[in-house]
C-alpha cells in the first residue's frame, strides 16, 4: 500500500489509514482484523479484491497496528 500511495501523489492520505492485524498460524501469515474506511477505499483503488465478513466501529483489543496511524475517535 505504501508504494501505491507514493506513486499516486497522495502521501498525505497515509495519515488517515489504520490497518490492524493479528498473528496467523505461521510466521508468514497474518490475519487482517480491521481496516478503516480510508484504508478500505485505497485497497479498492489498488484493484484488490474485497470480501467484508463483518463490520466494526473500532479494531479489536487483541489486534496490533500493522500500517498507518493508530485508531482514534
N, C-alpha and C positions, 0 to 999 in steps of 0.2 A: 504494500500500500504506500509506503514511503516514497519509492521511486516514481510511482504513478503521480502522486501529488506534486512532487517537484517538477516533473516533466510537463504537467498540465498548468503550470504557473499559478497554482493556488496553494502555496505553502501555509498561508495563514489559517486555512481551514483545518489544518492539523491540530490547532489549539482547541478545537471543538469535538474531537474524536475520542471516544472511550471504547476500548475493547478489553474484555475480561475473559480469562480462560481458567481452566483447572488442569491438573496433570492428567495425562492419558494413561493407557495401560502399559506403554513402553516409553523409553527415553525419547523417541522420535515423534511421539504423539502428544496432542493436547486437545482438550475439549473446549470448544467455543461456547461460553455461557451467556455472554451479554455483549451486544453492540448497541450503542445509542443511535438515534435517528440519523445523525450526520455520518457516522461510520457505515451504516447500512446503505445510505444513498451513494457514498463513494464506492462501496463494494459493487453496487449495481452498475455504476458508471464504468467500472473496470470490466464489465461484462461477465462477472462471476455469477454463478447460479446461486439462488437464494431459496431456502426452504425454511420457513418460520414454523417452529414447533409450538411455541408459546410466547407470550409477551409479558414483560415485567417492567415496572417503572424504574427499578434500580437493580444493580448487579447483586447476586447472592453474596452473603458474607464470606463464604468459602472461596470465592473467586479471587484471582490475582490480576492486577492490571498488567496487560501484556503490551499494549500500544496506546499511545495518546495521553490524554490528561485524565487525572482522577475524576470520578463521578462527583458532581456537586449539584445541589438543587438551586 
